[in-house]
Amino acid sequence: MIEAACHCGNITITTEKIIDSVTSCNCSMCYRIGALWAYYTSDQVVIKQNSNISVYQWGNKIREYHSCSICGCTTHYTQKRDDGSNRVAMNTRMVKPEHFKAANIKYFDGANTFKYV
């Protein structure tokens, strides 16, 4: 079981699925957050929150970035995919480091080419 949690514990995300790679993106949002994203479908994670969270959308508004309204940590984003599936990108910076220390980091150029580099 992998559990991600914001600093104060208001938001938790759990999953049974272990992945072998995470994505570092350089778009205007991701480089500010400093996130390393692990991607799941909505049925592969359980998201719990104890109080209100902040949801932020920008640009073409296809993603919703979820942050804790108490401690400010961005824990995940959600996105409806072109194929109709619901993606959840979990910020692995909210997970104990040992769970992803061996994961391959893939670099995505979200600022310019919108391709993996």
N, C-alpha and C positions, 0 to 999 in steps of 0.2 A: 504494500500500500504506500502510495506517495501522497503526501499532504503539503499543500502550499497554504501559507497564511500570511496576511498582512502583519505588520509589526505589533499591533495591539490585539490581534486575533479576532477582530470583527468579521472578517471574510476568510473562509476556508474553502479550499478546493481539494477534493480527493479523487484519486484514480487508481485503478489496478494496473493500467497499461504502462509498462516501462518502455521508453523510447531510447534510441541510440544516437539521436542528433537533435540539436537545438538551432534556432535561427537567430542571428544577429542582423538587424536591419538598420540602415542609416537614414531612413526617412525622417522628416522633421519632427515626428512624434516619438518614434522609437529611440532615436539617439538621445533625446532629452530624458526619457524614462530610464534608459540604460538596461532595457529588458533583454533577456534571452528567451525566446518563445519556443514552447513545446506545443505541438498541434494535436488536437483531439476532436472527435465529433461530440455533439452535446450528450449523447447517450453513454459516453465513456467517462464522464466526470460527474461529480456531485458538488454543487456550489451551495454553500450556506452562508448566510449573513445574519448578524444579530441586530443591526440597526441600519439606517439608511446608508446607501452608497451613492457615490457621485458617478454619473455616466456622461461621457464626453464623446461627441461626434464632430467631425470636421470634414472639409472637402466634399467628396461625393457621398458622404454619410453611409458608407456600406459597413463600417465597423463601429462598434460601441466599446469604448475603453472604460473599464470599471475600476474605480478607485475607492478606497476606504474614506468615508467622510470624517473619520476620527483622526487617523494617523497619516493619511494622504498617500499611502502606497498604492500603486497601480498593480492589481493582481492578475487581470486577464482582459482579453477583449473577445467579443462575440461578433460573428459575421455570417450572414446568409450567403452560401456559396452559389455559383452559377448552376450547379447540378441540383440545387434545392436543399442540400444538407446544411446543417448548422454547425459551424466551426467554433471551437473554443480554443483560443490561444492562451495558454497558461504561462505567466511570467515565472520562469524557473529561478529567478532571483529571490522568490518568496519560498523556496524549498530548501531544506537542509542541503548543503553543498555536496555531501557524499552521494546523494541520489543521482546527480548529473555530472560528477567530476570526470567521468570517463566518456561523456557524450562528445561526439564530433560537433564542432561549431561550423555551421554553414553560414556564409555571408551573403546577404541579399541587398542589392543596390536599389532600395526603394526610393532613393532621392533622384535617380537619373534614368537608368536603363530598365528598371523593374525586372531584373534578372538576377539569378544567383551568379556570383563571381568567384 
